[in-house]
């Protein structure tokens, strides 16, 4: 069982940057693709992006393309979400989760991911 802990959230002005971390416990972490999601108050949990188990392959939601970058360091059991050019609409709690076996590579459905972390708050002021 993989357990995930997000960190790195905070308050930033519009146009600023943040790097979130998703630290995992468990020796099998490197075999999983990992996704990032976010949830703003009153809204459904939305897909941000996903990285494959080796870190070579990634895909992103349209809202994240060109601004957000996901990377991972399997030696450190950590996945990162670099967020640039942040806007107030990026304000949300950000979560990481591992992709379940047998799901489509390009899935954006939160139900295809598991072992959710507790989330980290990102607030972007205008």
C-alpha positions as CSV (number, residue, x, y, z in Angstrom):
1,X,0.0,0.0,0.0
2,X,1.4,3.4,-1.0
3,X,0.8,6.4,1.2
4,X,1.1,9.9,-0.2
5,X,1.8,13.2,1.5
6,X,1.5,16.5,-0.4
7,X,3.4,19.7,0.6
8,X,4.5,23.0,-0.8
9,X,1.3,24.9,-1.0
10,X,0.8,28.4,0.1
11,X,-0.2,31.9,-0.8
12,X,1.2,33.5,-4.0
13,X,0.4,36.5,-6.1
14,X,-0.9,36.2,-9.6
15,X,1.9,35.5,-12.0
16,X,3.9,33.7,-9.4
17,X,5.1,30.1,-9.1
18,X,4.9,27.3,-6.6
19,X,6.4,23.8,-6.6
20,X,4.3,21.1,-4.9
21,X,5.7,17.8,-3.7
22,X,4.1,14.4,-3.3
23,X,6.2,12.2,-1.1
24,X,5.4,8.5,-1.0
25,X,6.1,5.7,1.4
26,X,6.4,2.1,0.1
27,X,9.0,0.4,-2.1
28,X,6.6,-0.1,-5.0
29,X,6.0,3.6,-5.6
30,X,8.2,3.6,-8.7
31,X,5.9,1.2,-10.6
32,X,2.9,3.6,-10.5
33,X,1.9,6.5,-12.6
34,X,0.9,9.4,-10.4
35,X,-1.7,12.1,-11.1
36,X,-2.3,15.5,-9.7
37,X,-5.8,16.8,-9.1
38,X,-7.3,19.9,-7.6
39,X,-10.5,20.9,-5.9
40,X,-11.8,24.4,-5.4
41,X,-14.7,25.1,-2.9
42,X,-18.0,24.1,-4.3
43,X,-16.4,22.4,-7.4
44,X,-15.7,18.8,-8.3
45,X,-12.2,17.4,-8.1
46,X,-10.5,18.1,-11.4
47,X,-7.6,16.6,-13.3
48,X,-4.4,18.5,-13.6
49,X,-1.9,16.1,-15.0
50,X,-0.2,12.7,-14.8
51,X,3.3,11.3,-15.0
52,X,4.2,7.7,-15.9
53,X,6.1,5.4,-13.7
54,X,9.5,6.2,-15.2
55,X,8.9,9.9,-15.6
56,X,9.3,9.9,-19.3
57,X,5.6,10.3,-20.2
58,X,3.3,13.0,-19.0
59,X,-0.1,14.4,-20.0
60,X,-2.0,17.4,-18.8
61,X,-5.4,19.0,-18.7
62,X,-5.8,21.9,-21.1
63,X,-5.8,24.4,-18.2
64,X,-2.3,23.2,-17.1
65,X,-0.6,22.9,-20.5
66,X,2.3,25.3,-20.9
67,X,2.2,26.4,-17.3
68,X,2.5,23.3,-15.1
69,X,5.1,20.6,-15.3
70,X,5.1,17.3,-13.5
71,X,8.3,15.4,-12.8
72,X,9.4,12.7,-10.4
73,X,12.5,11.4,-8.6
74,X,12.0,7.7,-7.9
75,X,15.1,7.6,-5.8
76,X,13.4,10.0,-3.5
77,X,10.0,8.5,-3.9
78,X,8.7,12.0,-4.8
79,X,6.6,13.5,-7.6
80,X,6.6,17.2,-8.2
81,X,4.2,19.7,-9.7
82,X,5.9,22.9,-10.8
83,X,3.3,25.6,-11.4
84,X,4.1,28.8,-13.2
85,X,2.1,31.9,-14.2
86,X,-0.4,31.1,-11.5
87,X,-3.8,32.8,-11.6
88,X,-6.6,33.2,-9.1
89,X,-8.6,30.5,-10.8
90,X,-5.8,28.1,-9.8
91,X,-6.8,28.5,-6.2
92,X,-7.7,25.0,-4.8
93,X,-6.6,22.1,-2.7
94,X,-4.1,20.1,-4.7
95,X,-4.0,16.3,-4.4
96,X,-1.7,13.6,-5.7
97,X,-2.8,10.0,-6.2
98,X,-1.5,6.8,-7.9
99,X,-3.2,5.5,-11.0
100,X,-4.9,2.2,-10.5
101,X,-3.7,-0.9,-12.5
102,X,-5.8,-1.6,-15.6
103,X,-6.9,2.0,-16.3
104,X,-6.4,3.9,-19.5
105,X,-3.2,5.8,-19.8
106,X,-5.0,9.0,-20.7
107,X,-7.7,8.8,-18.1
108,X,-8.6,12.0,-16.3
109,X,-11.2,10.4,-14.1
110,X,-10.4,10.7,-10.4
111,X,-12.1,7.3,-9.8
112,X,-9.2,5.7,-11.7
113,X,-6.7,6.9,-9.1
114,X,-6.3,5.9,-5.5
115,X,-4.2,6.2,-2.3
116,X,-5.0,9.9,-2.1
117,X,-2.9,12.3,0.0
118,X,-4.5,14.8,2.3
119,X,-4.0,17.7,-0.1
120,X,-2.2,21.0,0.1
121,X,-3.8,24.4,-0.2
122,X,-2.8,26.8,-3.0
123,X,-4.1,30.3,-2.9
124,X,-3.4,32.8,-5.6
125,X,-4.2,36.4,-4.9
126,X,-5.0,38.9,-7.7
